Amino acid sequence: MRKIMILEDDPAIREELSLLLRNEGYAPLPVTDFATVTEQAAREQPDLILLDIGLPGQDGFALCAALRKAVSAPVIFVTSRDSGLDEVRALSLGGDDYITKPYSVPVLLARIKAVLRRSGAVGSTDTVEAAGLRLSLTKGTLTAAGKTVELTRNELQIMACLMGQAGQIVSRADLLDALWDSQIYIDDNSLSVNMTRLRGKLAELGLPELIKTRRGMGYQL
């Protein structure tokens, strides 16, 4: 489950973001002690940081610069400041995106998803674990119950997407988008072929029914 740190001093907005992210399958990390943000980030190693500009102690600009030295997680500024100069400054300091309040929830979620994809789709670690599986991104292998199978590049990316959203329905469109974002160019028919091969390899691990087809919606791990 990908961790998203929330740096927002308004308790109502902070709670709203936490609930929203939790409902979307993320692990929210709301911060209330803004004096030790970099230490908390270094300890928690979040996959993404949502950062307001108007924070107590030091503003979001200064924090972004400090966070860039402490962690590799991408940063999305979420702020009521809609000045073009503020946006340019935020991005020049290492911000990956800039969203103004009041934000559209679907747009915010889409931007979070896009930034996570650009930063590596499944976080910064070499391995992903979910549903009793261990996926090695560098070795291209999938392991369960002591058995290991090798995956092709396409199969690896599909499995990473499904494991990164374990328990959720992932649409065919989302899988195709993730593949294209990873410079893998396949069409809908090729996705079906790759999914069949992937299920065959899961069968070798004794898990032939692990990937469920949710008719009209997509796939679910």
N, C-alpha and C positions, 0 to 999 in steps of 0.2 A: 504494500500500500504506500503510495507516494505521500511524503510529508510536505505540507505547505505552511510556512511560518507567516503569521499575520502580525504586522507592525502597524497597529491602529490604536490611537489613544481614546477614541470614543467607544465606551463600553457597549452601546447598543449596536453600532456598526460592527464591532469586533465579534459580538455574539452572533449577529446575523451572518457574517462571513463564515464563522466556525460551523454553524448549522448547515449552511448551504454546501460547504465543502464536504462535510461529513455525509450528507445525503447523496453526494456525488461519488462517494467511495474513496475520498482522500482522507488523510489524517491531519487535521488542523492543529497547528501549534500557536495558539494565541499568546502574545507576549504582554505582560503587564509591568514588568520591571525594565524600563528603557535605559537604565544605567549600565546594564550588562548584556546588551543585545549581541555584540560580537562573540562574547563568551558562550552565550546560549546557542548561537548559530553553529559555532565550532563544535559544541558538544552534541547537538541534535543532528547536524548535517542534513538540513532540509533539502528537498528536491527543487523547491521554488520558494521565493519570498515575495509577499505582497507588502508594499511599503508606502505609507503615507508620507507626505512632506512635513506637515505641521505637527511634529512630535515634541514632547517635553525634553529638555536637556539639550540635545542636538537635533537639528532638522534632518529630514530624509535625505537631503543631498549629502551631508557629511556622513550619515550612516551608510549610504550606498557605497561611498568610497572606502569606508572602513570594512564593510562586509566583503567587498571585492578582494580584500587582502586575507580575509579569514576563511571564506568558503567559495566553492565554485558554482553554487546554485544561481540560476538566473533570477533577475529581479524585475517585478512588474510594479511600477508606481501606480497607486490607486489614490487619487487626490481630488479635492474640489478646486484646485488651482488650475485654471484652463488657459493660462498664458502660453503663447507659443515659445517665449523665451524660457519659461520653466521646463517645458517639454524638451527643448533642445539641450538645456543644461542637464536634465535627468538622463537623457540618452547618452550624452557625451561623458557622463561619469560612470557609465557601465550599465545603465538600465536597459532591459531588453524590450520593454513595452511601457506605454503610458496611457492610463485610462482615467477619465475624469468622472467625478461624481456629479449628479446621481447617475449610476451606471445601469445599463440593461443587463439583467442577470444572464440571459442566454449569450449575450456578447462577451461578458466577463468570462464565463465558463469556456467559450470558444477560444478566447485569447489565451487563457491559462493552458488549455489543451495544446494550442499551437506552439506556445513557448516550450512546454515540456517536450513536445516532439522534436523541436529544433535542438534542444539541449541533449537529446539522446533517447527520447521516447520512454525509457524505463528507468531513468535516474542515472547516477554517476557510478554505480557499482558494477563490478564485472558479472555478478550473478543476480538472478531474480528467483525468488522462491514463492510458490503459491500452489494450493491444491495438492500438496504432497510431491510437487515437482521441483527440481532445481535446474535452472537454465543457465548455462555458461555462455555469455555473449562473446567472449574472446575465443573459446574453443569450439563454439557452435555445437554444443552437445546438450542433451536433455537427459536427466537422471531421475529415476524413481525406484525406491525399494532395492537399491543396490545394482540396478540395471541401467545401462547407458546406451543411447542411440545418437548417431550423428545427424545433424540437420543441414539442409541446404540453406543458402542465404535467405531465400523467400520463406521457407518454413521457420527459420529462426525469427524473422521479423514478425510473422503472423503469431507465433507462440508468445513472443515478447509482448505484443499488444494484448493478447487474451489474458496472459498472466498478470500484466500490469493493471488489468481491470477485472480481476477474478470475481466471479459472482454477479457481474453486470452483463447486460446484453451489449455486444459490440456489433454494430451494423456492418454489412458488406461495404458500404460507402466509406465508413471510418477505417476499415482495414485497407481498402484501396488507397485512401488518402495517406495513411501511414507508410504504405509501401512506396508511394510516389515521393513522399517527403524524404525517404531513405534512398532515393535515386534508384528504386526498383520499379521498372515499368511493366506492369501486367494489366490485363483486362479482366472483366468479370468472369469469363470462362476459365482463364488461367488461374484465377483465385479458387474456383471450384476444384480444379485438378490438384492444386497445391494442398487444399484442405483435405482431399481424399488421401493423398500421400502422407500428410501429417497424421491423420487418424490411423493409418497403417502402422506408423512408427510408434504411436501411442499404444496400439494393440501389442506390439512387441514388448512394451513395458508392462503389459497386463492391464491397460486402461483403455480399452477400445471405445467405451462410451463416455469418455471424459468431456469431450467437446460436444455440446448439445446444439442442435439446430433449432432455433426458435423461429418457426415459420412466419415469414413476412416481416421479421424484425432483425434477425442476424444470428450470431453465435454466442454461446455462453459457456464459460469454463466452470 
